């Protein structure tokens, strides 16, 4: 009897420890470094609905929170501020959001000749065009029209721009392969760099506009977020991702990345849950 009691206490303690760890992790979603204590207090209140929706999202049936990554930064002022981060450095399968690595590099390396292809690639998520751009980059930089030289050119380009590409695995330009890996932080870092790049206008306009164009034309239509998000989508079996820029109702300029791997719910259900998160983000 005594041994059974001890075993029961151990089991309960284990459960409470893991539950407590989960609570601590989700509470850390609002990772802040702010300019002043006053801003911390104001933004903590403003973030509450978004954090609540993210907690619901991460705990939803069919979502594997251990293979989900989220990073949202506020780029309104001179110094960007992290609003939300959840496993931002975890290497995950990105699907088609990987195209931003190729298109961003192509606009600077290949110049005006790449603008049409970049627009088609990002707006329509055209896989053939993405792979052609990748090979063209390989040809331009290394004289070899191949996937391998293209990958080398793209990764080298972003490293020279100061992006930490540690751990990135890239085998094509389209993101259709399951052996591609990168992080939400790398996506956000690349998008942040783009805001000061000489080709930002072309890059930004190539991204689908929520509820209006490209792969986002039917997403968030009729909601407060319509026309306020430009982002690249990514979808494979058990992989859903989205990364881009958002303009909130209060005038904030946000950069975000969401990557979900190993989900088991219907894709339409996951898409709707992600839309709810995006709406809360726009209402900041």
N, C-alpha and C positions, 0 to 999 in steps of 0.2 A: 504493500500500500504506500509506504514511504517513497519507494523508488518511482512508482507511478506519479506521485505528487511532484517529485523533483522533475520528472520528464515533462509533465504538463507545464510547470513553471518555465522550463527551458523553451518549450514551443511557443508559449505566449510571449516571452521576452524576445524571441527571434522575430515574431510577427510585428511586435511593436517597434523594434529597431528598424526593420525594413520600411514600415509605414512612416516612421519618423524621418528616415532618410529621403523618402519620396516627397514628403511634405516640404522638407528643407530645400530640395532640388527645385520644386515648382515655385516656391516662394522666391528663389533666386532668379526667376525669370526677369524681374526688374533689376537688372544690374546697372547701377548708376555711377557715373562720375559727372558731377554737375558743377557749374560755376559758383553756386552759392547754396547755402542751406535753404534759403527761401525757395529757390527753384526746385530743390529736391522735394519740398513739401507740396508745392503746387503740382508738379508733374506726377508725384506719387498718387495724388487724388485722380488726376486725369487718366492715368494708366490703369486704374482699377478695373473698368469694364473690359478692356483689352486683355488684361492678365486673367480675368475670370474666364473669358471665352477661350483663351489659350489653354488654360487648365482643363476645361471641358473637352477641348480638342484632343489634348494629349492623353486623356483618360477614356476617350471614346472607344467603344467596342470596335475591333478591327484595326486599330492604330497601334503599331508597335513603337512605343515611346523611346525604346532603346535605340532604334534606328530612324529617329526623326530629328531633324536639325532646324533651328530657327534663329535668325539674326535680323534685328531691325535697328537701324541707326537713324538719328535725327541729324540731317545735314543742313538745317536751316541757317545756323550761324557759322561763324568762321571755323570753329572747332567742332567736329562731329561728336555726337554723344550717343552712347549705346542705350537704347530703350529696353530692348529685349534680347536675351541670348539663351539658347538652350542647345547644348552639344554643338556649338558653332565650329569646333575644330575636328569634328568627326568626319572621316572620309566615307562618303556615301556615293551610290550610283546616281548620277545627276540627270540622266535622260537628256532631252533636247536643250535644257538650259546651258549645256556645254557649248552650244553654238555661239554664245557671247564671247567666249575666248577666241574663237576663230574670226568672228566678224569684227571685233574690236581691233585685233591685230591687222586684219586685212585692210581696213580703212586707212591705217597709218603706213603700212608697208607697201601696199599696192596702189594707193591713192585713188583718184577719181574713177579709174577703170573698175574698181570694186564696188562702187556705190550701188549699182543696180542689183548685183548679186547679193549684197548684204541686205538690201531691202527685202528681196524675195526670201532670202534665207531666214531672217528673223520674223517677218510679218506672217509668212505662210509656213514656217518651220520646215522648209524644203531640205530634205536630207541629201539629195543629189547635189544641190548647189553648195551646201555646206562642205561636202567632201571635195568638190571641185575647188572651192576656195582654199581648203587646207593644202591640197596638192599644188595649187598655184603659188602658195606661200613657200612651200618647199623648193619649188623651181626658182623663185625669185631670190631666196636667201642662200640656198645651198646648191642650186643647179640641178636638182633632182626632183622630178614630178612624181612624188610618192607619198604615201601616208606617213612613213617614218620620218622623212625629211620635213614634212609639213608639221608634224607634231613637235619636232625639235625646234623649228622656227617659231611656232606659237609659244611654247613654254619658255624659250629663250627671250622672246619679246617681253613677256610679262615679268620675267625675272629682272630684266634690265629696267623695267618701270618701277621696280622696288616691291613687287608683289611676292610674298613668300609662297612659293609653289611646292613646298615640301610635301611629299606623299602623293602628289597628283599623278594619276595614271590615265593616260589619254591614248586611245588607239584608233580613233576616227574623228572626223570633224562634226558629225551629226549627233553624236550621243546615243546612237541606237544600240550600242554594244553594252553588255552587262559587265565588261571588264574595264569600264571607265570609272574613275573615282576622283572626287574632289570634295571640298568642304563649303559650307555656307559662308564662312568667313572669306574664303578666296573669291567667291562670287561677289560678295559685297565690296571687298577691296577693289576688285576690277571695276565694278560699277562706280565706285567712289572716284577712282582714278579718271574714269571717262568724263566726269563732270568738268575737269579742267583740261581735257585733251582738245587739240585743235579740231578734231573730227567729231566732237560731241553732238553737234546738231544733226549730222547725218546718222550717227548711231542711235540717238534718242528717237528720231522720227521713224526709224526702221522697226521699233518695237511696237507690238500690237497695243491698241488702246482699248481699255476695258469697256465692254458694251458697245463698241463702235467698229473695230477693225481687226483683221487677221484672226489668229487663233483665239483671241479674247472677245470676238464680236458678239457672242451670245452669253458671255460671262458678266455678271453684275448689271445686266441691262435693266433699266428702270429703278436702280437703287441709287443711293447717295454716292456710291463709288463709281458710277458710270462716268467715263471721261476723265477720271482722276488718277488712274493707274496706267502706266506703260510698263509692260513686263514681258519676259520670255517664258513661255510655258514648256513643260517637259512631261511626257507620259510614256511609260512602258508598263508591261504587266507587273503589278506590285510596286511600281515606282511612279510617284507624282511629285513634280517640283514646279516652283514659280519664283522668279527673281526679277526685280526691277525697281522702278521709282514710283512714289506716291505723293500726291499733294492733298493734305488734309483740309478739313473745313475751316480750321483755325489758321491755315496758312503755313503749316509745317511742311518741310521738304524731307521725305523719308526715303531711305534705300533699304531694301529688304531681300531676304532669301529664305525660302521654305523648301526643305527636301524631306520627303517621306518615302522610306523603303519598307518593304515587307508588309504592306497593309493587306488585310484580308476582307475588308468590306467592299461593296460595289464601288467602282470608280465614280459613278454619279453621286453616291453618298459622300464620298471623300471630297469631291469637288464642291458640293454644297457646304460642307463643314469648313472648308478653306475659305469659301466666299464669306461666311459669317465672320471669320477672323479678319478678313480684309475690310469688311464694312466697319468693324470696331476700330481698325487701324485708321481708316479715313476719318472717323469721328473724333480723333484726338485733337 
